[in-house]
Amino acid sequence: MPRKHFYALLILMLACAAAVSLGEPDTNVSLDSAREIWADVLRDVDGFGLEATRVPAAKEMQFGAGIAAQIDNWGPEDPEATKYVTAVAAQLVSNVNRKAIHYQIHVIRSPQINAFAIPGGHIYVLTGLLDFLDSEAELASVLGHEISHVDLRHCIERYQYELALKKVGAGDATVLVGLAHQFASLGYAQYQELEADASGERLTIEAGYDPDAAIAVFRRMKTRFGEPAVKPANTPLGELGQAVGGALGAYFETHPPSQERARQLTAMVARNHATLSGQSFYRGVRNYKERIPRSARRFPAETRAY
């Protein structure tokens, strides 16, 4: 993309974001809804820019390999755990949309309860998370979420503007565009997380794992980390404070509250109850304890009719 076209695109994106913030608010719409409108408008505008700077799968995997080389220094991998988690992930990857991406699983020895994905299909799981989960279905739900971040292009989209500017030789402007894009995208990452939750749930179900697994994980996370339930504000001033605080939280933490994620997935499963009813799904508690993937051995007691 020529440099002048890219700058024109950037100006358009920021102008539309500004228009959203300066528009006349509807008194019947809460500020939470206003933030959703902000994200929806930005998604439309940003979608044009991301489409114009789209990175091919081969280039994305090359870029991801460079990031993975840096992550290799973070800590030692657990080879046995990596083998098991890779076998579980293989049952999900067959249903992704972007078939050209080659997925690679890494289990890093760390007490932190976390997992993340980077461009090009590298999925990282920390051993602290493995200690936190209770079944193979729960592991599948986490992997489905992270795989979805790659499949939905969330990972590579974080870098597309930077890569496009480097391609046209924009130099230090890359940093400025990165900051501008993050500012304009305030609150957008939470919608990506919810989108990955829904896509991950689809992958989990299509692989035959328990549809309630992800819901159980989020509920346990809420209890483990003591996330408080947010009470509705009683005054406009209080609502403003919640909106600002929520936006900043989205910016720094990017993840919606576990309670909200569990609620969204519960509603999704309920909407599809007629389709799921009568089907059998796998939990894999014993598989998980013994680190034997379902693909290697099925235990009859782990299957339940929905």
Contacts in CASP RR format, 6 or more apart in sequence:
PFRMAT RR
TARGET T0000
AUTHOR 0000-0000-0000
METHOD contacts of the structure
MODEL  1
MPRKHFYALLILMLACAAAVSLGEPDTNVSLDSAREIWADVLRDVDGFGL
EATRVPAAKEMQFGAGIAAQIDNWGPEDPEATKYVTAVAAQLVSNVNRKA
IHYQIHVIRSPQINAFAIPGGHIYVLTGLLDFLDSEAELASVLGHEISHV
DLRHCIERYQYELALKKVGAGDATVLVGLAHQFASLGYAQYQELEADASG
ERLTIEAGYDPDAAIAVFRRMKTRFGEPAVKPANTPLGELGQAVGGALGA
YFETHPPSQERARQLTAMVARNHATLSGQSFYRGVRNYKERIPRSARRFP
AETRAY
1 52 0 8 1.000
1 53 0 8 1.000
1 164 0 8 1.000
1 167 0 8 1.000
1 168 0 8 1.000
2 168 0 8 1.000
3 168 0 8 1.000
3 169 0 8 1.000
3 170 0 8 1.000
5 52 0 8 1.000
6 53 0 8 1.000
6 164 0 8 1.000
6 165 0 8 1.000
6 168 0 8 1.000
6 170 0 8 1.000
9 48 0 8 1.000
9 49 0 8 1.000
9 52 0 8 1.000
10 161 0 8 1.000
10 177 0 8 1.000
10 180 0 8 1.000
12 45 0 8 1.000
13 42 0 8 1.000
13 45 0 8 1.000
13 46 0 8 1.000
13 49 0 8 1.000
13 181 0 8 1.000
13 184 0 8 1.000
14 180 0 8 1.000
14 184 0 8 1.000
16 41 0 8 1.000
16 42 0 8 1.000
16 45 0 8 1.000
17 38 0 8 1.000
17 41 0 8 1.000
17 42 0 8 1.000
17 45 0 8 1.000
17 184 0 8 1.000
20 37 0 8 1.000
20 38 0 8 1.000
20 41 0 8 1.000
20 42 0 8 1.000
21 38 0 8 1.000
25 34 0 8 1.000
29 37 0 8 1.000
30 239 0 8 1.000
31 239 0 8 1.000
31 240 0 8 1.000
31 242 0 8 1.000
31 243 0 8 1.000
32 242 0 8 1.000
32 243 0 8 1.000
34 243 0 8 1.000
35 187 0 8 1.000
35 243 0 8 1.000
35 246 0 8 1.000
35 247 0 8 1.000
38 186 0 8 1.000
38 187 0 8 1.000
39 187 0 8 1.000
39 188 0 8 1.000
39 190 0 8 1.000
39 191 0 8 1.000
42 184 0 8 1.000
42 185 0 8 1.000
42 188 0 8 1.000
43 188 0 8 1.000
43 191 0 8 1.000
46 181 0 8 1.000
46 184 0 8 1.000
46 185 0 8 1.000
46 188 0 8 1.000
50 153 0 8 1.000
50 157 0 8 1.000
50 160 0 8 1.000
53 160 0 8 1.000
53 161 0 8 1.000
53 163 0 8 1.000
53 164 0 8 1.000
54 160 0 8 1.000
55 63 0 8 1.000
55 119 0 8 1.000
55 156 0 8 1.000
55 159 0 8 1.000
55 160 0 8 1.000
55 163 0 8 1.000
57 98 0 8 1.000
57 100 0 8 1.000
57 101 0 8 1.000
57 120 0 8 1.000
58 100 0 8 1.000
60 101 0 8 1.000
60 119 0 8 1.000
60 120 0 8 1.000
60 156 0 8 1.000
61 101 0 8 1.000
61 102 0 8 1.000
61 119 0 8 1.000
61 120 0 8 1.000
61 121 0 8 1.000
63 119 0 8 1.000
63 120 0 8 1.000
63 156 0 8 1.000
63 159 0 8 1.000
63 163 0 8 1.000
64 118 0 8 1.000
64 119 0 8 1.000
64 120 0 8 1.000
64 121 0 8 1.000
64 122 0 8 1.000
65 120 0 8 1.000
65 122 0 8 1.000
67 118 0 8 1.000
67 119 0 8 1.000
67 122 0 8 1.000
68 104 0 8 1.000
68 106 0 8 1.000
68 118 0 8 1.000
68 122 0 8 1.000
71 106 0 8 1.000
71 118 0 8 1.000
71 122 0 8 1.000
71 124 0 8 1.000
74 108 0 8 1.000
74 110 0 8 1.000
75 108 0 8 1.000
75 109 0 8 1.000
75 110 0 8 1.000
76 108 0 8 1.000
76 109 0 8 1.000
77 106 0 8 1.000
77 107 0 8 1.000
77 108 0 8 1.000
77 109 0 8 1.000
78 107 0 8 1.000
78 108 0 8 1.000
78 109 0 8 1.000
78 127 0 8 1.000
80 291 0 8 1.000
81 107 0 8 1.000
81 125 0 8 1.000
81 127 0 8 1.000
81 130 0 8 1.000
81 291 0 8 1.000
82 105 0 8 1.000
82 106 0 8 1.000
82 107 0 8 1.000
84 291 0 8 1.000
84 292 0 8 1.000
84 293 0 8 1.000
85 105 0 8 1.000
85 107 0 8 1.000
85 125 0 8 1.000
85 130 0 8 1.000
85 139 0 8 1.000
85 143 0 8 1.000
86 105 0 8 1.000
87 293 0 8 1.000
87 295 0 8 1.000
87 296 0 8 1.000
88 136 0 8 1.000
88 139 0 8 1.000
88 140 0 8 1.000
88 143 0 8 1.000
88 293 0 8 1.000
88 294 0 8 1.000
88 295 0 8 1.000
89 103 0 8 1.000
89 105 0 8 1.000
89 123 0 8 1.000
89 143 0 8 1.000
89 144 0 8 1.000
89 147 0 8 1.000
90 295 0 8 1.000
91 140 0 8 1.000
91 207 0 8 1.000
91 293 0 8 1.000
91 294 0 8 1.000
91 295 0 8 1.000
92 140 0 8 1.000
92 143 0 8 1.000
92 144 0 8 1.000
92 147 0 8 1.000
92 200 0 8 1.000
92 203 0 8 1.000
92 204 0 8 1.000
92 207 0 8 1.000
93 103 0 8 1.000
93 147 0 8 1.000
94 207 0 8 1.000
95 202 0 8 1.000
95 203 0 8 1.000
95 206 0 8 1.000
95 207 0 8 1.000
96 147 0 8 1.000
96 151 0 8 1.000
96 203 0 8 1.000
97 151 0 8 1.000
98 150 0 8 1.000
98 151 0 8 1.000
98 153 0 8 1.000
101 120 0 8 1.000
101 121 0 8 1.000
101 150 0 8 1.000
101 151 0 8 1.000
102 120 0 8 1.000
102 121 0 8 1.000
103 121 0 8 1.000
103 122 0 8 1.000
103 123 0 8 1.000
103 147 0 8 1.000
103 150 0 8 1.000
104 121 0 8 1.000
104 122 0 8 1.000
104 123 0 8 1.000
105 123 0 8 1.000
105 125 0 8 1.000
105 143 0 8 1.000
106 122 0 8 1.000
106 123 0 8 1.000
106 124 0 8 1.000
106 125 0 8 1.000
107 124 0 8 1.000
107 125 0 8 1.000
107 126 0 8 1.000
107 127 0 8 1.000
107 130 0 8 1.000
108 124 0 8 1.000
108 125 0 8 1.000
108 126 0 8 1.000
108 127 0 8 1.000
109 126 0 8 1.000
109 127 0 8 1.000
110 126 0 8 1.000
110 127 0 8 1.000
110 128 0 8 1.000
111 126 0 8 1.000
111 127 0 8 1.000
111 128 0 8 1.000
112 126 0 8 1.000
112 128 0 8 1.000
112 129 0 8 1.000
113 126 0 8 1.000
113 128 0 8 1.000
113 129 0 8 1.000
113 131 0 8 1.000
113 132 0 8 1.000
113 221 0 8 1.000
113 224 0 8 1.000
114 126 0 8 1.000
114 128 0 8 1.000
114 129 0 8 1.000
115 123 0 8 1.000
115 124 0 8 1.000
115 125 0 8 1.000
115 126 0 8 1.000
115 129 0 8 1.000
115 142 0 8 1.000
115 143 0 8 1.000
115 145 0 8 1.000
115 146 0 8 1.000
116 123 0 8 1.000
116 124 0 8 1.000
116 146 0 8 1.000
117 123 0 8 1.000
117 124 0 8 1.000
117 146 0 8 1.000
117 147 0 8 1.000
117 149 0 8 1.000
117 150 0 8 1.000
117 155 0 8 1.000
118 124 0 8 1.000
118 155 0 8 1.000
119 150 0 8 1.000
119 155 0 8 1.000
119 156 0 8 1.000
119 158 0 8 1.000
119 159 0 8 1.000
120 150 0 8 1.000
120 155 0 8 1.000
120 156 0 8 1.000
121 147 0 8 1.000
121 150 0 8 1.000
121 155 0 8 1.000
123 143 0 8 1.000
123 146 0 8 1.000
123 147 0 8 1.000
123 150 0 8 1.000
124 146 0 8 1.000
125 142 0 8 1.000
125 143 0 8 1.000
125 146 0 8 1.000
129 142 0 8 1.000
130 139 0 8 1.000
132 220 0 8 1.000
132 224 0 8 1.000
133 139 0 8 1.000
133 142 0 8 1.000
133 217 0 8 1.000
133 288 0 8 1.000
134 216 0 8 1.000
134 285 0 8 1.000
134 288 0 8 1.000
135 210 0 8 1.000
135 213 0 8 1.000
135 283 0 8 1.000
135 284 0 8 1.000
135 285 0 8 1.000
135 287 0 8 1.000
135 288 0 8 1.000
136 209 0 8 1.000
136 282 0 8 1.000
136 283 0 8 1.000
136 284 0 8 1.000
136 285 0 8 1.000
136 287 0 8 1.000
136 288 0 8 1.000
136 293 0 8 1.000
136 294 0 8 1.000
137 204 0 8 1.000
137 209 0 8 1.000
137 210 0 8 1.000
137 213 0 8 1.000
137 281 0 8 1.000
137 282 0 8 1.000
137 283 0 8 1.000
137 284 0 8 1.000
138 213 0 8 1.000
138 214 0 8 1.000
138 216 0 8 1.000
138 217 0 8 1.000
138 288 0 8 1.000
139 288 0 8 1.000
140 203 0 8 1.000
140 204 0 8 1.000
140 207 0 8 1.000
140 209 0 8 1.000
140 213 0 8 1.000
141 200 0 8 1.000
141 201 0 8 1.000
141 204 0 8 1.000
141 209 0 8 1.000
141 213 0 8 1.000
141 214 0 8 1.000
141 217 0 8 1.000
142 214 0 8 1.000
142 217 0 8 1.000
144 199 0 8 1.000
144 200 0 8 1.000
144 203 0 8 1.000
144 204 0 8 1.000
145 196 0 8 1.000
145 197 0 8 1.000
145 199 0 8 1.000
145 200 0 8 1.000
145 214 0 8 1.000
146 196 0 8 1.000
147 200 0 8 1.000
147 203 0 8 1.000
148 154 0 8 1.000
148 195 0 8 1.000
148 196 0 8 1.000
148 199 0 8 1.000
148 200 0 8 1.000
148 203 0 8 1.000
149 155 0 8 1.000
149 192 0 8 1.000
149 196 0 8 1.000
150 156 0 8 1.000
151 199 0 8 1.000
152 192 0 8 1.000
152 195 0 8 1.000
152 196 0 8 1.000
152 199 0 8 1.000
154 192 0 8 1.000
154 195 0 8 1.000
154 196 0 8 1.000
161 174 0 8 1.000
161 177 0 8 1.000
161 178 0 8 1.000
161 181 0 8 1.000
162 174 0 8 1.000
162 177 0 8 1.000
162 178 0 8 1.000
165 171 0 8 1.000
165 173 0 8 1.000
165 174 0 8 1.000
165 177 0 8 1.000
166 174 0 8 1.000
170 177 0 8 1.000
182 251 0 8 1.000
186 247 0 8 1.000
186 250 0 8 1.000
186 251 0 8 1.000
187 247 0 8 1.000
187 250 0 8 1.000
187 251 0 8 1.000
189 250 0 8 1.000
189 251 0 8 1.000
189 254 0 8 1.000
190 250 0 8 1.000
190 254 0 8 1.000
190 255 0 8 1.000
190 256 0 8 1.000
193 254 0 8 1.000
193 255 0 8 1.000
193 256 0 8 1.000
193 261 0 8 1.000
194 256 0 8 1.000
194 261 0 8 1.000
194 264 0 8 1.000
197 214 0 8 1.000
197 261 0 8 1.000
197 264 0 8 1.000
197 265 0 8 1.000
198 264 0 8 1.000
198 265 0 8 1.000
198 268 0 8 1.000
200 214 0 8 1.000
201 211 0 8 1.000
201 214 0 8 1.000
201 265 0 8 1.000
201 268 0 8 1.000
201 269 0 8 1.000
204 210 0 8 1.000
204 211 0 8 1.000
204 213 0 8 1.000
204 214 0 8 1.000
205 211 0 8 1.000
205 276 0 8 1.000
205 281 0 8 1.000
208 281 0 8 1.000
208 282 0 8 1.000
209 281 0 8 1.000
209 282 0 8 1.000
209 283 0 8 1.000
210 281 0 8 1.000
210 282 0 8 1.000
210 283 0 8 1.000
210 304 0 8 1.000
211 269 0 8 1.000
211 276 0 8 1.000
211 281 0 8 1.000
211 306 0 8 1.000
212 269 0 8 1.000
213 283 0 8 1.000
214 261 0 8 1.000
214 265 0 8 1.000
215 262 0 8 1.000
215 265 0 8 1.000
215 266 0 8 1.000
215 269 0 8 1.000
218 258 0 8 1.000
218 259 0 8 1.000
218 261 0 8 1.000
218 262 0 8 1.000
218 265 0 8 1.000
219 258 0 8 1.000
219 259 0 8 1.000
219 262 0 8 1.000
221 227 0 8 1.000
221 258 0 8 1.000
222 257 0 8 1.000
222 258 0 8 1.000
222 259 0 8 1.000
222 262 0 8 1.000
225 258 0 8 1.000
227 257 0 8 1.000
227 258 0 8 1.000
227 259 0 8 1.000
229 259 0 8 1.000
230 242 0 8 1.000
230 257 0 8 1.000
233 239 0 8 1.000
233 241 0 8 1.000
233 242 0 8 1.000
250 256 0 8 1.000
255 261 0 8 1.000
269 276 0 8 1.000
276 306 0 8 1.000
277 306 0 8 1.000
278 305 0 8 1.000
278 306 0 8 1.000
279 305 0 8 1.000
279 306 0 8 1.000
280 303 0 8 1.000
280 304 0 8 1.000
280 305 0 8 1.000
280 306 0 8 1.000
281 303 0 8 1.000
281 304 0 8 1.000
281 306 0 8 1.000
282 294 0 8 1.000
282 298 0 8 1.000
282 302 0 8 1.000
282 303 0 8 1.000
283 302 0 8 1.000
283 303 0 8 1.000
283 304 0 8 1.000
284 294 0 8 1.000
284 299 0 8 1.000
284 302 0 8 1.000
285 302 0 8 1.000
286 292 0 8 1.000
286 299 0 8 1.000
286 301 0 8 1.000
286 302 0 8 1.000
287 293 0 8 1.000
287 294 0 8 1.000
287 297 0 8 1.000
287 299 0 8 1.000
287 302 0 8 1.000
294 302 0 8 1.000
END
